[in-house]
Amino acid sequence: MDAFEVVGGNRLAGEVRVDGAKNSALKLMAAALLAKGQTTIREVPEILDVEVMAELLRRLGCEVTHDSTESLVVIDVPAVLHHQADYDLVRRMRASICVLGPLIARCGQAEVAVPGGDAIGSRGLDIHLAGLQKLGVEVSNEHGYLKAVSGGDLNGAHIWLDFPSVGATENILMAAVLAEGTTIIDNAPREPEIADLCNMLVSMGACIEGIGSATLEIFGVDSLHPTDYTTVPDRIVAGTWAVAAAVTQGDVTIRNARSTDLELPLDKLESAGATVEILDDGFRVTMDRTPKATDIVTLPYPGFPTDLQPQFIALNAIAEGAAMVTENLFEARFRFVQELSRLGATIRTDGHHAMVRGGAKLSGAPVEATDVRAGAGLVLAGLVAEGTTTVHDVFHIDRGYAQFVERLTALGGNITRVDVA
């Protein structure tokens, strides 16, 4: 088991480039299943979750090549696919559930183990299943597997989502593109990653209207073809580097990033006292003072992203003043607060609210990463803590951040990967 040893006190400065979005690339890889032949996906991050998805696709019958030097994945999809996604892989990554829609569309059936992933709260599959049932899919849960059978051609339907679930929308989209007739998804999420999936499907021959809006209209086609597609930049990784600059009173330029995907988080950084300069291919964040505390309320896009909440809690812990952080999406996301408190942060939680009293003088201690973003938040806190912070269970961080240690080091951070087995 690896850990990160972070020695605080260094100011971050320099440039860092953002890879393609983890939360998009994994779904684009699954979408490749919809067309026989060779699909190439570019700007794929070199992270653990990509390797897990690649192995899952191999077990479904695909040939998958991941060229990390070129940041691309090539997926050769056979005419006949296997239709079972096994537990030993699915339990490691919740995004594995996104093969459900493509397998139903291509094979007429799918068996996918009930997924695992980050322990940040309950994320039921009811919305996924209700949407697929509207398309004519029969679903059952047997022995830990979701078993889905279409019993014939899928048929378009009008689907209203009770909540704008990203995962459910992705599965419904990937099934609906090969269904007969028209499917309308109302109350659809507007995340950039959903638009990215839609755009890739269109490049494969799908017909989708309303991309980027809360209403998606999908006109079913008979078949799709392979494509060569480039993943959208990772807004959460870009946001993490931006907060890191603010926390360390640094000066960091983030390249290959879209400021339009981060309007609210960047606005919050400016409220905290940072200067944000928008560039043609990214943005620059500078901070020359102690941050000011800023309230956060997480909401579906274009609201404040839950995946940047831990990083902003770390910022608020050392800021001037106090801030209220409200988590509206995942009820267990505050689990990492007790770890941050071990470093000296003053935080009180009540349900889905956390009151963060700033001004803490953090000091290094052993802590545990409880999920991908919590791990990143703990590292950011370690960058400004006195002494050494040892972050354990960094496999979580490896799931979402490519070359995390190397890129932080290049910016001036004092961080080392160590073997604690």
N, C-alpha and C positions, 0 to 999 in steps of 0.2 A: 504494500500500500504506500503510495506516494503522499507527500505533504509539501506545502509551500512554506518556506521560512522567509518572512517579510521583515526587513529592518526599516523602521520608520525614520523620517526626517529629510528625505530627499525630495526636491522639487522636480516635477515632471516637465520636460520641455523637448520639443522636436516634432517630428511628423510620424504618423502611423496610418497605414492603409487598412481599410475595412474589406473583408471578404464578402461573398454572397451570404444571404440570410439563411441561418440554420432552419428557421421555421418555414422557409419557403423551399429550400433545396431538397429537404426530405420528401416533401409532397410532390415536387416536380419529378423526383425519382420514381415515386409511386405512379404518377401519371403516365410515365413511359410505358407502363404495362398495357395501356389502352391501344397500342399500335404495334403490330408485328414489324420487326426490323430494328435498325440501329439508331437510337436516339442519343444525342450528345448534350450534356448539360454543363455549362461553363460557370466559372466563379463559384465552385462548390468548396466550402470551407473544409480544411483538414481537421476534422473533429471526430470524436468517438462515435457519435450518433450516425454519421455518414457511413462509417464502417459497418455498424449494426444494420442499417438499411440495405447496404450493398449485399451483405450476407443473406438477409431475408429475401431479396430479389433473386439471388442465386438459387436458394432453396425452392423458389417458385418456378425455376427452370431457365432463368435468364443468365447470360454471360455478362459479367460486370467488371469493368476496368476502371480503377480510380488512379488517375495520374496526378499526384499531389503537387508535382513541380509545375504543371500547367493548370492546376486547380480545375480539373474537369473530370467528369464521370461519363463513360460510354456504356450504354446499356443495350445489349442485343437481346431483343424479346422474341421468343419462339412463337410459332403458330398455335401451339397447344401449351397452356400453362398449367402448373399444379395449382391447387386452390386452397391449400392449408398453410397457415402461418403459425408456426410452432411457438409454444409458451416460452421456451428457453431464450428466444430472441425478443419476443413481444414484451415480456416482463421487464426487459431492460430499457424500453423506450416506448412511451405512450404514443408517439407519432406513428408507430407501426399499424395502428388501427386504420390509417388512411389507405391501406391496400384493400380494404373491404369494398369500397365503391368500384374501383377498377376491376377487381376479380369478379364481382357480380355482373358487370357490364360485359366482360370478355368471356367468362366461363359459365355464367348463369348460376353460379353457386360460389360460396366462400365459407371457409372455416377459419376464424381468426381468434386466437386466444385472447381472453379479456386482458387488456394491457396493464403494464405497471407504469414506471416513470417517476417524476418528482413527487415527493410527499408534501404537497402544498395545499391539499384539500381535496374534497370529493369533486370529481369531474365525471358525472354520470354519462352514460351513452344513450340515454332515453331519446334525446333529440336526434341523434344519428339514426336510431332505429325507426323512430316515428316517420322521419322523412323518407327513408328507404321503403318503408311499408306503403307509403302513399304512391310510390312508383311501381308497386306490385310485388314487392319482395316479402317473402315469409321468413320470419326471424325467430329463432329459439336459442336458449342458453342451456347448453348441455355439457356437463363435466368440465366447466371452465372455458368452454369455447362458444363463441357466437357463431351459430350456423345460419347462413342466409341462402335462400333458394328463390330464384325468380319464377320458376315454373313456366317459362316462356319469355316472350319479349317484354321488356320494360316499357311502361307507358308514362308519358308525361303527366304531370299533375301540378296543381297550385298548392304550394307548401308555405305555410306561415310558421316561422320559427318563434317559439316562446321566448327565446333568448338568442341574441346574435352569436351563436356558437361557431367559432372558426372551424374546428374539426368536423362538426356535423355538416357544415356547408361544403367543405372540401369533399367529403364522401358523397353527398348528394349530387354535387356538380359532376364528379367523375363518373357517376352512374348515369346521370341524366343526359350527358352528351351523346350517348349511344342509344337512348330510349326513343321510342316512337312518339312523335308529336312534340308538344311544347311544355316545358316545365318552368314555372315561375317560383322563385324563392323570394318571399317577402320577409322583411326584417333581417336581411342578410348582413353579415359583418362587413365593414369597409376597410379592414386592414390592408396595407400594401401587399401583404403576402397572398391574400385572396385575389387581388387584382393580378398579381404575378402568375398565379396558377391559371386564372382565366386567360391571360395573354398567351401562356404556353399552349393551352388547349386550342385556342384560336389558331396558333401557328401550326397545329397538327390537323387543322381542318374543321374544328368545332365552330358552331355558330352561337355566340353569346352576346347579348346586349345588356346595357346597364352596368358595365364593368366599373367598379369604384363607387357604385351607389348602393342603397339599401334594398333595391329590387333588381334581381338578376333574372333575365329571361333567356332560357336555353332552348334552342331549336335542335331537336335530335337529328343526327346524321347516321348514315349506314355504317361508316367506318372512318377511322382516323389514320394518319400516316406519321412516320417518325419525323423528328425535327432536330434542329440545332438551336439551343436556347441558352440565354445568359441570365443567371439568377439576379434578382434585385439585391442591392447592398443591404447588409444587416443593420437595421436601425437600432437594435438593442445594443449590439457591440459598439456602434458609433456613439450611442448615448452613454455607455459605460466609460469610454475614453473621455468623453466630455466632462462627466462628473469627476473622473480621476484628476483632470486638469484643475477643476475648481477646488477639490478637496486639498490638493497639495500646493495651492496658490501658484499654479504652473502656467505654461504657455504651450498648448498642444494643437497642432493642425491635423485634422482628421480628413483623410483623402478617400475618394470613392464612397462618399456618403451623401445622402439626400436630406438636406435640411428641411424640405417640405414634409418629410415623414416624421419629423421631430419638433414640430412647431411649438407644442405645449411644453415639453421638457426643456427646450432651449430658452423659452420664455421664463420658465421657473429658475433656470440658472442665471439669467439676467436679473431676476428679482433678488437672487442671492448675492448679487454684486459682481458677477462675471461679465466680461465683454465677449460678445459673440459676433464674429465677422463671417458673413456668408461668402463663400468662394464658388467658383464655377464648378468645381468637382468635390465640394465638401464644405467644411467650415473650420474656423479657428476659435478656440476658447482660451481666454486669458483671465487670470484672477490675481489681483495684487493686494488683497486684503483678506481678513478672516471672513468666511461666508456669513451671510445673514440667513436665519432660519426661514423656511418657506413651507407653507401648507401644501399637502398633496392629497388628491382624491383620485383613486384609480377608477377608470371607466373603459368600456370598449372604445376602440379607435373611432374618431380622432381624439378621444379623451386621453388622460395620462395613462401610459402603459404600466400594467402591473409588473412587467418584467424589469422595470427601472425603479420600482419602489424600494427594494433593499439598498440600492446604491444611494438614493436620496436620503434614506434614513441614516446611513453612515455620514453623509454630508451634514444633516441636521444635528447629529450628535456632537459635532465640534463647532457648530455655528453659534453666532450671537443670537440669543433669544430662545424662544420655544416655538415648536411647530406641531400641528396636528396632522397625522397621516391616517387617511381613511382607505381601507382596502375593501373594495366592493366585489371582487371577483373570486378570490381564493381564500377561504376562511382560515387556512393553516399557514398562510404566508408569513405570519409573524413568529413562526417557530424559531427563526434565526435571531430574534431579538435577544433571547437569553444568552446566545453566544456573544453578541455584540456587547451585552452588559458585562460579560467577563473581562472585556477590555476597558471597562470604566464608563460606558455610556449610561445615561440616565433616561430610561424609557419605561413608561407605564402603559400597559395595554388593557383595553376594555372592549371585549367583543371584536368588532372590526375597526376599532380605532386604536391608535398608538400616539400617546403624548410624548414627544421627544424634547427634553430640556437640554439645550445646547451648552456650549462652554466646557464640555468635558475634556479633561486632560487624559487622553487614552494612554494605556500602558500595555505592552505586549503580553500575550498569554496564549496558551494552547486553546484553539477553538475548532469547531467542526462545521464544515459546509453541509447544509441540509438539503440544498438543491442548487441548480446551476447559478441562479442570480444571487442567492444568498451567499454563495461562495465568493462571487465577485465583490459583493458588498463588504464582506469580511476582509478581503485583500485590500480594498480601498481604505478601510479603517486602519489596517496594519501599516499602510504607507505613511500615516501621520501619527501612529502610536509611538511612544517612547520604548526603545528596546526592540525585541524580536517577537513577532506574532507567528505562531506555527498553525497554519490552516490545514486540518486533516480532511480526508475523504475528498481530495481534489479531483477524483474521477468525475465528480459532478461538473466542475469547471471545465474539464477537458471535453465534456459533452457539448459545450456551447461556445467555447473560445479557442480559436486556433492559435498556436504559438503564443500563448498568453504570457509565459515567463519571458520568452525572448523579446517580445514587443514591449513589455513593461521595462525590461532591462535597457533596451535601446532608447527609451525615453528618460532614463536616469533612475528608474526604480531599483531598489536593492531587494531582489527577490530570487530565491534559489529553490529548485525542485530537489527534494531529498527523499531517500528511501527509509521509511520508518518501520518496515516489516521486521 
